[in-house]
């Protein structure tokens, strides 16, 4: 067999710290776009990103060369840093 193929879709859900309602409708589009870029850079492209005020749902295609733990860590860490760099615009 010349190549192996994989298509693994992951539905990731995580909440804001202490489920504080930070994610207002005004900031969601920018945050979603940022998280989609992070996932693309991890070769795990986003299929759909949506959120409520206190949590995020992400459906993405899992990359073959990275662990799920690393994807989750990078997305959560970078989105938290995005908020801090934006001066806490979501808080």
Contact map, one row per residue, 1 for C-alpha under 8 A:
1111000000000000000000000000000000000000000000000000000000000000000000000000000000000000000
1111000000000000000000000000000000000000000000000000000000000000000000000000000000000000000
1111100000000000000000000000000000000000000000000000000000000000000000000000000000000000000
1111110000000000000000000000000000000000000000000000000000000000000000000000000000000000000
0011111000000000000000000000000000000000000000000000000000000000000000000000000000000000000
0001111100000000000000000000000000000000000000000000000000000001000000000000000000000000000
0000111110000000000000000000000000000000000000000000000000001100000000000000000000000000000
0000011111000000000000000000000000000000000000000000000000001100000000000000000000000000000
0000001111100000000000000000000000000000000000000000000000111100000000000000000000000000000
0000000111110000000000000000000000000000000000000000000001111100000000000000000000000000000
0000000011111000000000000000000000000000000000000000000011110000000000000000000000000000000
0000000001111100000000000000000000000000000000000000000111100000000000010000000000000000000
0000000000111110000000000000000000000000000000000000001111000000000000000000000000000000000
0000000000011111000000000000000000000000000000000000001110000000000000000000000000000000000
0000000000001111111000000000000000000000000000000000011100000000000000000000000000000000000
0000000000000111111111000000000000000000000000000000011000000000000000000000000000000000000
0000000000000011111100000000000000000000000000000000000000000000000000000000000000000000000
0000000000000011111100000000000000000000000000000000000000000000000000000000000000000000000
0000000000000011111110000000000000000000000000000000011000000000000000000000000000000000000
0000000000000001111111000000000000000000000000000000110000000000000000000000000000000000000
0000000000000001001111110000000000000000000000000000110000000000000000000000000000000000001
0000000000000001000111110000000000000000000000000000110000000000000000000000000000000000011
0000000000000000000011111011000000000000000000000011111000000000000000000000000000000000011
0000000000000000000011111111000000000000000000000001100000000000000000000000000000000000010
0000000000000000000000111111100000000000000000000000100000000000000000000000000000000000000
0000000000000000000000011111100000000000000000000000000000000000000000000000000000000000000
0000000000000000000000111111111000000000000000000000000000000000000000000000000000000000110
0000000000000000000000111111111100000000000000000010000000000000000000000000000000000000000
0000000000000000000000001111111110000000000000000000000000000000000000000000000000000000000
0000000000000000000000000011111111000000000000000000000000000000000000000000000000000000000
0000000000000000000000000011111111100000000000000000000000000000000000000000001001000000000
0000000000000000000000000001111111110000000000001100000000000000000000000000000000000000000
0000000000000000000000000000111111111000000000000000000000000000000000000000000000000000000
0000000000000000000000000000011111111100000000000000000000000000000000000000001000000000000
0000000000000000000000000000001111111110000000000000000000000000000000000010011000000000000
0000000000000000000000000000000111111111000011001000000000000000000000000000000000000000000
0000000000000000000000000000000011111111100000000000000000000000000000000000000000000000000
0000000000000000000000000000000001111111110000000000000000000000000000000110010000000000000
0000000000000000000000000000000000111111111111000000000000010000000000100010000000000000000
0000000000000000000000000000000000011111111111000000000000000000000000000000000000000000000
0000000000000000000000000000000000001111111100000000000000000000000000000000000000000000000
0000000000000000000000000000000000000111111110000000000000000010010000100000000000000000000
0000000000000000000000000000000000000011111110000000000000000110000000000000000000000000000
0000000000000000000000000000000000000011111111000000000000011110000000000000000000000000000
0000000000000000000000000000000000010011011111100000000000011110000000000000000000000000000
0000000000000000000000000000000000010011000111111000000001111000000000000000000000000000000
0000000000000000000000000000000000000000000011111000000001111000000000000000000000000000000
0000000000000000000000000000000000000000000001111100000001110000000000000000000000000000000
0000000000000000000000000000000100010000000001111110000111100000000000000000000000000000000
0000000000000000000000000000000100000000000000011111000111000000000000000000000000000000000
0000000000000000000000100001000000000000000000001111111110000000000000000000000000000000000
0000000000000000000000110000000000000000000000000111111100000000000000000000000000000000000
0000000000000000000111111000000000000000000000000011111000000000000000000000000000000000000
0000000000000011001111100000000000000000000000000011111100000000000000000000000000000000000
0000000000001111001000100000000000000000000000000011111110000000000000000000000000000000000
0000000000011110000000000000000000000000000000001111011111000000000000000000000000000000000
0000000000111100000000000000000000000000000000001110001111100000000000000000000000000000000
0000000001111000000000000000000000000000000001111100000111110000000000000000000000000000000
0000000011110000000000000000000000000000000001111000000011111000000000000000000000000000000
0000000011100000000000000000000000000010000111110000000001111100000000000000000000000000000
0000001111000000000000000000000000000000000111100000000000111110000000000000000000000000000
0000001111000000000000000000000000000000001110000000000000011111000100000000000000000000000
0000000000000000000000000000000000000000011110000000000000001111110000000000000000000000000
0000010000000000000000000000000000000000000000000000000000000111111000000000000000000000000
0000000000000000000000000000000000000000000000000000000000000011111000000000000000000000000
0000000000000000000000000000000000000000010000000000000000000011111101100000000000000000000
0000000000000000000000000000000000000000000000000000000000000001111111100000000000000000000
0000000000000000000000000000000000000000000000000000000000000100011111110000000000000000000
0000000000000000000000000000000000000000000000000000000000000000001111111000000000000000000
0000000000000000000000000000000000000000000000000000000000000000011111111100000000000000000
0000000000000000000000000000000000000010010000000000000000000000011111111110000000000000000
0000000000010000000000000000000000000000000000000000000000000000000111111111000000000000000
0000000000000000000000000000000000000000000000000000000000000000000011111111100000000000000
0000000000000000000000000000000000000100000000000000000000000000000001111111110000000000000
0000000000000000000000000000000000100110000000000000000000000000000000111111111000000000000
0000000000000000000000000000000000000000000000000000000000000000000000011111111100000000000
0000000000000000000000000000000000000000000000000000000000000000000000001111111110000000000
0000000000000000000000000000000000100100000000000000000000000000000000000111111111000000000
0000000000000000000000000000001001100000000000000000000000000000000000000011111111100000000
0000000000000000000000000000000000000000000000000000000000000000000000000001111111110000000
0000000000000000000000000000000000000000000000000000000000000000000000000000111111111000000
0000000000000000000000000000001000000000000000000000000000000000000000000000011111111100000
0000000000000000000000000000000000000000000000000000000000000000000000000000001111111111110
0000000000000000000000000000000000000000000000000000000000000000000000000000000111111111100
0000000000000000000000000000000000000000000000000000000000000000000000000000000011111111000
0000000000000000000000000000000000000000000000000000000000000000000000000000000001111111100
0000000000000000000000000000000000000000000000000000000000000000000000000000000000111111100
0000000000000000000000000000000000000000000000000000000000000000000000000000000000111111111
0000000000000000000000000010000000000000000000000000000000000000000000000000000000110111111
0000000000000000000001110010000000000000000000000000000000000000000000000000000000100001111
0000000000000000000011100000000000000000000000000000000000000000000000000000000000000001111
